[in-house]
Amino acid sequence: MALEIRSPKYERASITIPAEVADLQKNFNGTICSNKGDEYEIRNNIIDLLGDEHGEMTWAQSSNHWKVTAAVYEDIWRKRSLSLFSGEEFPIQKEKELLIDWLQPEPGKSYMDIGCSTALYGRLVKRDQPDAEIVALDFSKQMLSEARLKSEAEQTDLYLLRADARYLPFFGATFDGLMMGGTLNELTDPLKVLYEARRVIKKEGVFFMMHLIKSPTWYIRLMQDSAGLGGLSFWTVDESNQMFERAGFSMVDQFTKGIVCFTKLIPA
Ligand SMILES: C[S@@+](CC[C@H](N)C(=O)[O-])C[C@H]1O[C@@H](n2cnc3c(N)ncnc32)[C@H](O)[C@@H]1O
């Protein structure tokens, strides 16, 4: 299925991305443009809506643009991080079960992994439901290149989109499901991204959120406070839920382990 996106430059103009772009077994390079004439490149199947644009980034965000971070992120860090933060053995398989249980991906429906890094969630959903359409969005070229390598190796097809989550390049009510793993803590403007998520999700959609909350333990809190200098933010569960509510979501399920919080959100 071709993917329709909204031009980042002209709010009412659409851009059609050919279905072959999601076929990661074949290299796709080219240019796409809206009916207003603004053009964007697709290199190695990665749809790049940002070009050389960088904008201001926190230290935490800019580290995701280093090749080395992208290369080691999933295998060295991501696979272990939830066990570290939850204080118990928390393999990816357990996270996957919760993701699939809450999202219930269906054939022909569309899902987006926001701030995807290596597109772990997007790939898990696609493997569970090969006939679903997946968009994996991040503003780091390096992370998207790594996502491409991993998806290709697993023969998982998805659209890799380089864009800023504060300005999601989609029309309203596009997605049946959204997922965001750990990205909320890294955003410079989390509420803006949540508002955007609310705009692009369908009325019956589900938003799977995993984020880290403020620790009640003083020395961990101290570390979290210093991480704040690098651009990471943490909230209590109540503060997080107030933020979700403010953005127009209702919390329908929630599960916390240590400082890891999983939330199932639906449009209010
Ligand atoms: C903690 S990592 C996400 C990990 C990933 N979701 C997972 O479950 O493994 C945060 C990611 O969000 C991306 N990111 C941060 N701010 C963003 C923004 N405004 N727009 C798009 N991507 C963003 C970073 O480049 C980084 O890859």
The ligand as an SDF file (V2000), in Angstrom:
LIG
                    3D

 27 29  0  0  0  0  0  0  0  0999 V2000
   15.1830    6.6750   23.8340 C   0  0  0  0  0  0  0  0  0  0  0  0
   15.3200    6.6900   22.1180 S   0  0  0  0  0  0  0  0  0  0  0  0
   13.9750    5.7180   21.5750 C   0  0  0  0  0  0  0  0  0  0  0  0
   14.0940    4.2970   21.6650 C   0  0  0  0  0  0  0  0  0  0  0  0
   13.1270    3.4500   20.8960 C   0  0  0  0  0  0  0  0  0  0  0  0
   11.8160    3.9910   20.7760 N   0  0  0  0  0  0  0  0  0  0  0  0
   13.0830    2.0860   21.5470 C   0  0  0  0  0  0  0  0  0  0  0  0
   12.0400    1.6620   22.0450 O   0  0  0  0  0  0  0  0  0  0  0  0
   14.1380    1.4530   21.5720 O   0  0  0  0  0  0  0  0  0  0  0  0
   14.6900    8.2460   21.6270 C   0  0  0  0  0  0  0  0  0  0  0  0
   14.6900    8.4720   20.1200 C   0  0  0  0  0  0  0  0  0  0  0  0
   13.8550    9.6080   19.8570 O   0  0  0  0  0  0  0  0  0  0  0  0
   14.4390   10.3940   18.8460 C   0  0  0  0  0  0  0  0  0  0  0  0
   13.9150   11.7540   18.9840 N   0  0  0  0  0  0  0  0  0  0  0  0
   14.0700   12.6170   20.0260 C   0  0  0  0  0  0  0  0  0  0  0  0
   13.4080   13.7460   19.7920 N   0  0  0  0  0  0  0  0  0  0  0  0
   12.8020   13.6090   18.5700 C   0  0  0  0  0  0  0  0  0  0  0  0
   11.9860   14.4460   17.7730 C   0  0  0  0  0  0  0  0  0  0  0  0
   11.6170   15.6560   18.1760 N   0  0  0  0  0  0  0  0  0  0  0  0
   11.5580   13.9760   16.5920 N   0  0  0  0  0  0  0  0  0  0  0  0
   11.9080   12.7430   16.1590 C   0  0  0  0  0  0  0  0  0  0  0  0
   12.6950   11.9020   16.8620 N   0  0  0  0  0  0  0  0  0  0  0  0
   13.1270   12.3290   18.0590 C   0  0  0  0  0  0  0  0  0  0  0  0
   15.9360   10.2520   19.0480 C   0  0  0  0  0  0  0  0  0  0  0  0
   16.6410   10.5030   17.8590 O   0  0  0  0  0  0  0  0  0  0  0  0
   16.0550    8.7990   19.5280 C   0  0  0  0  0  0  0  0  0  0  0  0
   16.3480    7.9250   18.4840 O   0  0  0  0  0  0  0  0  0  0  0  0
  1  2  1  0
  2  3  1  0
  2 10  1  0
  3  4  1  0
  4  5  1  0
  5  6  1  0
  5  7  1  0
  7  8  2  0
  7  9  1  0
 10 11  1  0
 11 12  1  0
 11 26  1  0
 12 13  1  0
 13 14  1  0
 13 24  1  0
 14 15  1  0
 14 23  1  0
 15 16  2  0
 16 17  1  0
 17 18  1  0
 17 23  2  0
 18 19  1  0
 18 20  2  0
 20 21  1  0
 21 22  2  0
 22 23  1  0
 24 25  1  0
 24 26  1  0
 26 27  1  0
M  CHG  2   2   1   9  -1
M  END
$$$$
